[in-house]
Amino acid sequence: MNGHSSYKIIGLMSGTSGDGLDIAYCEFEKHENWKYSIVESETVPFPKKLAKKLVKAHTVNGLKLTLLDVEFGNWMGEQVKHFVTKHSLSVQAVASHGHTVFHQPKKRLSLQIGNGWAIHEACGIPVINDFRMLDVQLGGQGAPLVPIGDRYLFWKYDYCINLGGIANISMEFDQKRIAFDICPFNLLLNHFAETCGKSYDKDGKLAKKGKLLNKVLKQLDKLPFYQIKGAKSLGREDLKDYLKILEGNGDHKAENILHTLVVHYVQQINMTLTPIPGKKPSILITGGGTYNTFFMEKLHEALSENFEIISAGETLINFKEALIFAFLGVLRLRGENNCLSSVTGASIDNCGGNIFGLNSRVL
């Protein structure tokens, strides 16, 4: 550990939903507890051509994927440079999640593109990325990574749920941080909204018009992923099991599939939550899924009697993951563990992330 106690870091988040790049300039201070503030933030939509390439990244050959890695890194670096200039910021480092192309921890593989050197050369600021791979090599899932931020920055909440491309949860249990992916979320909702000519189901209006497909719901509930206990994570590759059920009968209307997915997600989230004797446990819910009004109504119906759902502010809803990746970067610079084996199933806690433009020295 070193003498530094304050940090000014930019966090970059490009999630599996593939809608844009979240940029958050964050300041951290270490006292008895960590304190944070999101000072400036914005989401930059992907250019259409780049967005199409990212969506298809898992289907292209090695050369095209390598070129995309550099192209995407350069683009992110340019956005950071513009962001820093616009807000007149002084930044110590950029911590980037990258765009996940492959996530197959059983094969010790997790690939996030967005080349670190390309980001660094485009923005002129030290860069930290590739946070997952060390944990995967140590036998872990390499995901989720957000829980260490939940432990140190959001410790006052009993449960933290993120509704992004995939829904995941984080909690303390027997003085250990436990976390795992619950179910898909926007990855599937957006997929079926697109069949109706929409990029996403705004406010869940399409799902609200639909009807529950009981047989499909029962098939979804029996998927092998839900039988796994302990550390587990979902990747784009796992969606084929869901799509086989959802698209198996071609005459299912998209509205009905969306409605059924909402009910399914609510049930799976409800099943992961355990009431705490003597109190009404608090749940902090963030991520783009919180804007799905129909889903949130159904979730409140299912949970409000036994749990207190905290209304996070818009900035935190949109940029919590970017904030926490900035925090992961802080821990990497301090040489402290930023990935918990109790969450990922790795052999040990570890400090992941490659540093570019800082000669890999610890601040």
C-alpha positions in Angstrom: 0.0 0.0 0.0 1.2 3.5 -0.6 0.6 7.0 0.8 -1.9 8.2 -1.8 -5.4 8.6 -0.4 -7.2 10.6 -3.2 -7.6 9.6 -6.8 -9.1 11.2 -10.0 -10.0 8.4 -12.4 -12.2 8.0 -15.5 -14.2 4.8 -15.7 -15.4 3.5 -19.0 -18.1 0.9 -19.4 -19.2 -0.7 -22.6 -21.7 -3.4 -21.5 -23.2 -6.4 -23.2 -26.2 -4.4 -24.2 -24.1 -2.6 -26.8 -25.8 0.7 -26.8 -23.0 3.1 -26.1 -19.9 4.0 -24.0 -20.5 5.2 -20.4 -17.8 7.7 -19.3 -17.6 8.8 -15.6 -15.0 11.1 -14.1 -14.9 10.0 -10.4 -13.0 11.2 -7.4 -12.2 8.9 -4.5 -10.8 9.5 -1.0 -9.7 6.8 1.4 -10.5 7.5 5.1 -11.9 5.0 7.5 -14.2 4.1 4.6 -13.9 4.9 0.9 -15.8 8.0 -0.3 -16.7 8.7 -3.9 -18.3 11.3 -6.1 -19.3 11.1 -9.8 -18.2 14.6 -10.9 -18.9 14.5 -14.6 -20.5 11.7 -16.7 -22.1 11.1 -20.1 -23.0 8.2 -22.4 -21.7 8.4 -26.0 -23.7 6.4 -28.5 -21.6 4.2 -30.7 -21.3 5.3 -34.4 -23.6 3.0 -36.4 -20.8 1.2 -38.3 -18.9 0.6 -35.1 -22.0 -0.6 -33.3 -22.6 -3.2 -36.1 -19.1 -4.4 -35.9 -19.2 -4.8 -32.1 -22.5 -6.7 -32.3 -20.9 -9.1 -34.8 -17.5 -9.3 -33.2 -17.9 -12.9 -32.0 -18.5 -14.0 -35.6 -15.5 -12.5 -37.4 -12.0 -14.0 -38.1 -8.9 -13.3 -36.0 -7.5 -10.5 -38.2 -10.8 -8.6 -38.3 -11.2 -9.0 -34.5 -7.7 -7.7 -33.9 -8.3 -4.7 -36.1 -11.6 -4.0 -34.3 -9.8 -4.2 -31.0 -7.5 -1.4 -32.1 -10.3 0.6 -33.8 -12.5 0.4 -30.7 -9.7 1.4 -28.4 -8.7 4.3 -30.6 -12.4 5.5 -30.7 -12.7 5.2 -26.9 -9.5 7.1 -26.4 -10.8 9.9 -28.7 -14.0 10.1 -26.6 -12.0 10.4 -23.4 -9.8 13.1 -24.8 -12.9 15.1 -25.9 -14.5 14.5 -22.5 -11.4 15.7 -20.6 -11.0 18.8 -22.8 -14.7 19.7 -22.6 -14.7 19.6 -18.8 -11.1 20.8 -18.2 -10.2 17.7 -16.1 -7.0 16.5 -14.6 -7.0 12.7 -14.7 -4.6 10.2 -13.2 -5.8 7.2 -15.2 -8.6 5.6 -17.3 -10.1 2.3 -16.2 -11.8 0.5 -19.1 -14.1 -2.6 -19.0 -14.0 -3.1 -22.8 -16.5 -4.8 -25.0 -17.0 -8.5 -24.2 -16.7 -10.7 -27.2 -16.2 -14.1 -25.6 -16.8 -15.2 -22.0 -16.1 -18.9 -21.5 -14.5 -19.3 -18.1 -14.7 -23.1 -18.2 -12.1 -22.8 -21.0 -10.2 -20.1 -19.1 -11.2 -17.6 -21.6 -12.8 -14.1 -21.3 -12.1 -11.5 -24.0 -12.9 -7.8 -23.8 -11.7 -5.7 -26.7 -10.7 -2.1 -26.7 -6.9 -2.1 -27.0 -5.2 -0.4 -24.0 -2.3 1.0 -26.0 -4.8 2.4 -28.5 -6.8 4.1 -25.8 -3.7 5.5 -24.2 -2.2 6.9 -27.4 -5.5 8.5 -28.4 -6.1 10.3 -25.1 -2.6 10.6 -23.6 -3.6 9.2 -20.2 -2.5 6.0 -18.5 -5.0 3.2 -19.1 -5.9 0.1 -17.1 -8.0 -2.7 -18.7 -8.3 -6.5 -19.0 -9.6 -6.8 -15.5 -11.1 -10.3 -15.9 -8.3 -12.6 -17.3 -6.2 -13.0 -14.2 -9.2 -14.3 -12.2 -10.1 -16.7 -15.0 -6.6 -18.1 -15.0 -7.0 -18.6 -11.3 -10.0 -20.8 -11.9 -12.6 -18.1 -11.4 -15.5 -16.8 -13.5 -13.8 -13.5 -14.0 -17.2 -12.1 -13.2 -19.0 -10.3 -11.7 -16.4 -7.7 -10.8 -18.7 -5.0 -9.5 -19.2 -6.6 -6.0 -15.9 -5.3 -4.6 -17.2 -1.8 -5.3 -20.5 -2.8 -3.7 -18.6 -3.9 -0.6 -16.5 -0.7 -0.2 -18.7 2.0 -1.7 -22.3 0.7 -1.2 -21.9 -1.3 2.0 -25.0 0.2 3.7 -27.3 -1.7 1.3 -28.2 -5.3 2.0 -28.5 -6.2 -1.7 -27.2 -4.5 -4.9 -28.8 -5.5 -8.2 -27.7 -4.3 -11.6 -30.1 -4.6 -14.6 -27.9 -4.4 -17.6 -27.5 -6.7 -20.5 -27.4 -9.4 -17.8 -29.0 -9.0 -14.3 -26.7 -9.7 -11.4 -26.7 -9.4 -7.6 -24.2 -8.7 -4.8 -24.6 -9.2 -1.0 -22.7 -9.9 2.2 -23.2 -13.4 3.6 -21.3 -14.7 6.7 -18.9 -11.8 6.3 -18.1 -12.7 2.7 -19.2 -10.9 -0.4 -21.3 -13.2 -2.5 -22.4 -12.3 -6.1 -23.5 -14.0 -9.3 -25.4 -13.4 -12.5 -29.1 -14.0 -11.9 -30.5 -14.2 -15.5 -30.2 -12.4 -18.8 -31.9 -9.0 -19.0 -31.6 -6.4 -21.8 -29.8 -8.7 -24.1 -32.9 -10.7 -24.6 -35.4 -7.9 -24.1 -33.7 -5.8 -26.8 -33.4 -8.8 -29.1 -37.1 -9.3 -29.2 -37.9 -5.6 -29.2 -35.8 -5.4 -32.4 -38.2 -7.8 -34.1 -40.9 -5.2 -33.6 -38.7 -2.5 -35.2 -37.6 -1.0 -31.9 -34.0 -0.8 -30.5 -35.5 -1.5 -27.0 -38.9 -1.8 -25.3 -39.3 1.8 -24.0 -41.0 1.7 -20.6 -41.8 -2.0 -21.2 -44.9 -0.9 -23.3 -44.6 -3.9 -25.7 -44.2 -6.4 -22.8 -47.2 -4.8 -21.0 -49.4 -5.5 -24.1 -48.4 -9.1 -24.2 -49.7 -12.2 -22.5 -48.0 -14.8 -20.4 -46.8 -17.9 -22.1 -47.1 -20.4 -19.3 -45.4 -23.4 -21.1 -42.5 -21.2 -22.2 -42.2 -19.8 -18.6 -41.9 -23.3 -17.2 -39.3 -24.3 -19.7 -37.2 -21.2 -18.9 -37.4 -21.9 -15.2 -35.9 -25.4 -15.8 -32.8 -24.2 -17.7 -29.5 -25.8 -16.3 -28.0 -22.3 -15.4 -30.6 -22.0 -12.6 -29.5 -25.3 -11.0 -25.9 -24.1 -10.6 -25.0 -23.2 -7.0 -22.2 -20.7 -6.0 -20.2 -18.7 -8.5 -21.8 -18.5 -11.9 -21.9 -16.0 -14.8 -23.6 -15.7 -18.1 -22.2 -14.7 -21.5 -23.7 -14.0 -24.9 -22.9 -17.6 -25.8 -25.3 -18.9 -23.1 -28.3 -17.2 -24.8 -28.7 -20.0 -27.3 -30.4 -22.1 -24.6 -32.9 -19.3 -24.0 -33.4 -18.6 -27.7 -34.1 -22.3 -28.4 -37.1 -22.1 -26.1 -38.2 -18.6 -27.0 -37.9 -19.0 -30.8 -38.7 -22.7 -30.8 -42.3 -22.0 -31.7 -42.3 -19.5 -34.5 -45.9 -18.3 -33.9 -45.1 -16.7 -30.6 -45.7 -12.9 -30.8 -42.8 -10.7 -29.6 -45.0 -8.9 -27.2 -45.9 -12.2 -25.5 -42.3 -13.3 -25.3 -41.3 -9.9 -23.8 -44.1 -10.2 -21.2 -43.1 -13.8 -20.3 -39.4 -12.7 -20.0 -40.4 -9.9 -17.6 -42.4 -12.4 -15.4 -39.5 -14.8 -15.6 -36.9 -12.2 -14.6 -39.0 -11.1 -11.6 -39.4 -14.7 -10.4 -35.7 -15.4 -10.7 -34.7 -12.2 -8.8 -37.3 -12.9 -6.1 -35.8 -16.4 -5.7 -32.3 -15.1 -5.1 -33.4 -12.8 -2.2 -33.5 -14.0 1.4 -35.5 -12.0 4.0 -33.4 -10.9 7.0 -35.1 -11.5 10.4 -35.9 -8.3 12.3 -35.6 -5.9 9.4 -36.8 -5.0 6.0 -33.7 -5.5 3.8 -32.8 -2.7 1.4 -32.2 -3.3 -2.3 -30.2 -0.8 -4.4 -31.3 -1.3 -8.1 -29.3 0.3 -10.9 -28.7 -0.1 -14.6 -30.7 0.6 -17.7 -33.4 -2.0 -16.8 -34.7 0.3 -14.1 -36.2 2.5 -16.9 -38.4 -0.5 -17.9 -41.5 0.8 -16.1 -43.5 -2.4 -16.6 -40.7 -4.6 -15.2 -40.2 -2.3 -12.2 -44.0 -2.4 -11.4 -44.0 -6.2 -11.5 -40.8 -6.2 -9.3 -42.4 -3.9 -6.7 -45.5 -6.1 -6.6 -43.4 -9.2 -5.9 -40.9 -7.6 -3.4 -42.4 -4.6 -1.6 -44.0 -6.5 1.2 -40.7 -8.0 2.4 -38.0 -5.7 1.0 -37.3 -2.0 0.6 -36.4 -1.0 -3.0 -34.2 2.0 -2.9 -34.7 4.6 -5.6 -31.2 5.4 -6.9 -30.6 8.8 -8.6 -30.4 9.0 -12.3 -26.6 9.5 -12.3 -26.0 6.4 -10.2 -28.5 4.3 -12.2 -26.7 5.1 -15.4 -23.1 5.2 -14.3 -22.7 2.9 -11.3 -20.7 0.3 -13.3 -18.4 3.0 -14.8 -17.9 4.3 -11.3 -16.9 0.9 -10.0 -14.6 0.2 -12.8 -12.9 3.5 -12.0 -12.6 2.1 -8.4 -11.2 -1.2 -9.7 -8.5 1.0 -11.4 -7.8 2.7 -8.1 -7.3 -0.6 -6.3 -5.1 -1.8 -9.2 -2.9 1.3 -8.9 -2.7 0.7 -5.1 -1.7 -2.9 -5.7 -4.7 -4.1 -3.7 -7.1 -6.9 -4.5 -9.9 -5.9 -6.8 -11.5 -9.3 -7.4 -13.0 -11.5 -4.7 -12.6 -15.3 -4.9 -15.8 -15.6 -2.8 -17.6 -14.1 -5.8 -15.9 -15.6 -8.7 -14.8 -19.0 -7.4 -11.1 -18.3 -8.1 -8.4 -20.0 -5.9 -7.5 -16.7 -4.3 -8.5 -13.0 -4.2 -6.5 -11.2 -6.8 -5.5 -7.8 -8.3 -6.4 -7.8 -12.0 -5.8 -5.3 -14.8 -3.1 -4.4 -17.3 -1.5 -0.9 -17.1 -0.6 1.0 -20.2 1.5 4.2 -20.2 2.5 4.2 -16.6 5.4 1.7 -16.9 3.3 -0.6 -14.8 4.5 1.1 -11.6 2.2 1.3 -8.6 1.2 4.8 -7.5 
